[in-house]
Amino acid sequence: MLPNTAQPDPPLVDLTVLAHLEQQLNDAGPARTFARDYITGFANRHLRLVRSVADQDLPAALEAALSLRNSSLMVGAQRLAVLTAAFEAAISSADLDAARRTLPGIERCGLETIRELETRYLDPA
């Protein structure tokens, strides 16, 4: 179950997060590189979630969740961060079945996030 289910979904990507990073660095290059690295690393981060649940390795699952959630927040992937927090909560309560049920949604949202970053941030029309 997602936290705050009565509220609407958070935005898929909040581009103001990356815009703020660009302003802080006075350069768009590092923020764009970070977004590309996030996209490249998503498959591996998701695989770490899947494997840790399959292996029933709660510490590895928690570490993988923290990595994905924190990097998602840093790139502005608000919805994915919320979904990953639900996975993290399930792992924290040792509910592997609940954690397993979140994985398809995390994968789907991650792929949507990647498309959003590519089309709205990296290659806007």
N, C-alpha and C positions, 0 to 999 in steps of 0.2 A: 504494500500500500504506500502511495506517495504521501509525503507530508503536505498539509494544507490543501487537500484535494478539493475543498470548496472554492478555492481561488482559481482563477484562470491560469493556464500554463504560462510560465515565464517565457520571455522571448527566446527564440531559438539561438540567435546571436545578437548581443548588444554591442554594436560597432563603436559606441562611445568609449568602451574600454580600450580598444586599440587606438582610437583617436587620442585618448588621454596619454597613452604610452608614446605615441608619435610626438605629442606636445612636450612631454617630459624630456625626451631625448633630442628634441628639435630636429628630428630626422625620421622619415617614414621607413627607411631601410630596415632597421633592426626589428620593428614591429611586423613588417611583412615577412621577414625571415622567421620570426617566431611563429607566425601563423602558418607558414609553409612547414616548419618543423613539427608543429602540432598536428597538421594534416598527415604528414609522413609517419608520425609516431602513433596515431590512433589505433591502427590495426594491432600493433604490438601491445599497447595498453589494454585493449579489449581482450586479446588472447590471454594476457596475464590474469585477468578476471576469470575467464572461463576455466583456465587450467587450475587456478587455485581452488575454485569450487569443486572441480572434478577430483582434485587431489585431497579435498577436505582440509586444506592448509589455511586455517583462519588467519594466522599472521601474514602470510603472503597475500591473501585476499584483501586484508585491511591495507597493506602497503600499496597494492595495485589500485585500490579504490582511492586512496589519498592522492596518489600520483595523478590519476585521471581527473579527479574532482578539482584539485588545485590547478592543474594546467588548463582545465576547462574554464575555471573562473578567470585565469590570467588572460585568456584569449576572448573572453566575453561570451562563452558558450553556456549561458545561464540554464537552459532547460536540461542540458546534459549533466551539468553540475548537480541539479536537483535529483535527477534519476540516479546518479552515482551515489549521492548521499543516502538514497533509499537502500541501495545495495550495501553501503557501509553500515547502515543501521541494522540491516538483517544479519550481517556478519558479526557485528558487535554483540548481538543477542544470540549468536551461534545458530541462527536459523538458515541453514544452507538451502532448504527448499525455497524459502522466500527470496534468498539471494539469487538462486538459479532462475526464478521466475522474472527477475528484473533484467536478465541478460539480453533477451531479444529486443526489448525496448531501448536499452542502452546502445546496442548495435545500430538499430534503426535510427535513433536520434543522432548518433555519431556520424552516420553517413549523410543524414540531412544537414547536419552542422557543417560538414566538409563542403557539401555543395553550396551552402549559404556563404561560407567564407570565400570560396573560389569565385562565386558569381558576384557577390556584393562588395567584397573587400579586395581580393587579389586581382580580379579581372572584371571590374565593373564596366557595363556597356556604355 
